[in-house]
Amino acid sequence: MDPERATQPEALTRAPAEAVPPLLTDFASNVLAVKEGDTFLYSDVAGNLDDRREWGHGLYHQDTRFLSHFQMQLSGRDPV
């Protein structure tokens, strides 16, 4: 172990500013991903887009999200 790092406990416990905190979820089993060229869609298995930031659902083209929320209902109910 590097003696200089051992004297800096903050360096051992602090994440770099660019680090993304881990997301503990069953998201992978509940996501639909469709890709065509530079365009891709992440949605739930019913095709709905939840606009909560932690999910990242949306319609993307070249890394830009163009649609972040979509929910289909027929007569106020989910169609499936």
C-alpha positions as a Markdown table, in Angstrom:
| # | Residue | x | y | z |
|---|---|---|---|---|
| 1 | Met | 0.0 | 0.0 | 0.0 |
| 2 | Asp | 1.2 | 3.5 | -0.9 |
| 3 | Pro | 2.1 | 5.2 | 2.5 |
| 4 | Glu | 1.1 | 8.6 | 1.1 |
| 5 | Arg | -2.4 | 7.4 | 0.3 |
| 6 | Ala | -2.7 | 5.7 | 3.7 |
| 7 | Thr | -2.4 | 9.0 | 5.4 |
| 8 | Gln | -5.3 | 10.4 | 3.3 |
| 9 | Pro | -8.4 | 8.5 | 4.4 |
| 10 | Glu | -10.6 | 10.8 | 2.3 |
| 11 | Ala | -8.9 | 9.5 | -0.8 |
| 12 | Leu | -9.9 | 6.0 | 0.1 |
| 13 | Thr | -13.6 | 6.7 | 0.6 |
| 14 | Arg | -14.4 | 9.6 | -1.8 |
| 15 | Ala | -15.6 | 8.7 | -5.3 |
| 16 | Pro | -14.3 | 10.8 | -8.2 |
| 17 | Ala | -16.6 | 13.6 | -9.2 |
| 18 | Glu | -17.3 | 12.0 | -12.6 |
| 19 | Ala | -18.3 | 8.6 | -11.0 |
| 20 | Val | -21.9 | 7.6 | -11.3 |
| 21 | Pro | -23.5 | 6.0 | -8.2 |
| 22 | Pro | -24.6 | 2.4 | -8.7 |
| 23 | Leu | -28.2 | 1.7 | -9.3 |
| 24 | Leu | -29.5 | -1.4 | -7.6 |
| 25 | Thr | -32.6 | -2.5 | -9.3 |
| 26 | Asp | -34.1 | -5.2 | -11.5 |
| 27 | Phe | -34.2 | -2.7 | -14.4 |
| 28 | Ala | -32.5 | -5.0 | -16.8 |
| 29 | Ser | -35.4 | -7.5 | -16.6 |
| 30 | Asn | -38.0 | -4.8 | -17.1 |
| 31 | Val | -36.6 | -2.9 | -20.0 |
| 32 | Leu | -37.2 | -3.1 | -23.7 |
| 33 | Ala | -34.4 | -1.9 | -25.9 |
| 34 | Val | -34.8 | -1.3 | -29.7 |
| 35 | Lys | -32.0 | 0.0 | -31.9 |
| 36 | Glu | -31.9 | 1.0 | -35.5 |
| 37 | Gly | -28.7 | 2.6 | -36.7 |
| 38 | Asp | -28.1 | 5.7 | -34.5 |
| 39 | Thr | -31.6 | 5.7 | -33.1 |
| 40 | Phe | -32.6 | 3.6 | -30.0 |
| 41 | Leu | -35.5 | 3.4 | -27.6 |
| 42 | Tyr | -35.4 | 2.3 | -24.0 |
| 43 | Ser | -38.9 | 1.7 | -22.5 |
| 44 | Asp | -40.6 | -0.6 | -20.1 |
| 45 | Val | -41.9 | -3.9 | -21.5 |
| 46 | Ala | -45.3 | -2.3 | -22.3 |
| 47 | Gly | -43.6 | 0.4 | -24.4 |
| 48 | Asn | -44.2 | 3.2 | -21.9 |
| 49 | Leu | -41.5 | 5.8 | -21.1 |
| 50 | Asp | -41.1 | 6.7 | -17.5 |
| 51 | Asp | -39.5 | 10.2 | -17.2 |
| 52 | Arg | -37.8 | 9.6 | -13.9 |
| 53 | Arg | -34.1 | 10.3 | -14.4 |
| 54 | Glu | -32.9 | 7.1 | -12.7 |
| 55 | Trp | -34.5 | 5.0 | -15.4 |
| 56 | Gly | -33.2 | 6.8 | -18.5 |
| 57 | His | -36.2 | 5.7 | -20.6 |
| 58 | Gly | -36.6 | 7.6 | -23.9 |
| 59 | Leu | -36.2 | 7.8 | -27.6 |
| 60 | Tyr | -32.6 | 8.7 | -28.5 |
| 61 | His | -30.9 | 9.6 | -31.7 |
| 62 | Gln | -27.1 | 10.1 | -31.8 |
| 63 | Asp | -27.0 | 10.3 | -27.9 |
| 64 | Thr | -29.6 | 13.0 | -27.7 |
| 65 | Arg | -32.9 | 12.1 | -26.0 |
| 66 | Phe | -35.9 | 13.4 | -28.1 |
| 67 | Leu | -38.7 | 11.9 | -26.1 |
| 68 | Ser | -38.6 | 11.3 | -22.3 |
| 69 | His | -42.2 | 10.5 | -21.4 |
| 70 | Phe | -44.8 | 8.5 | -23.1 |
| 71 | Gln | -47.7 | 6.4 | -21.7 |
| 72 | Met | -50.4 | 4.8 | -23.9 |
| 73 | Gln | -53.8 | 4.3 | -22.4 |
| 74 | Leu | -57.2 | 3.4 | -24.0 |
| 75 | Ser | -60.2 | 4.8 | -22.1 |
| 76 | Gly | -57.9 | 5.6 | -19.2 |
| 77 | Arg | -56.5 | 2.0 | -18.9 |
| 78 | Asp | -53.3 | 0.3 | -20.0 |
| 79 | Pro | -54.0 | -1.5 | -23.3 |
| 80 | Val | -52.4 | -4.8 | -22.1 |
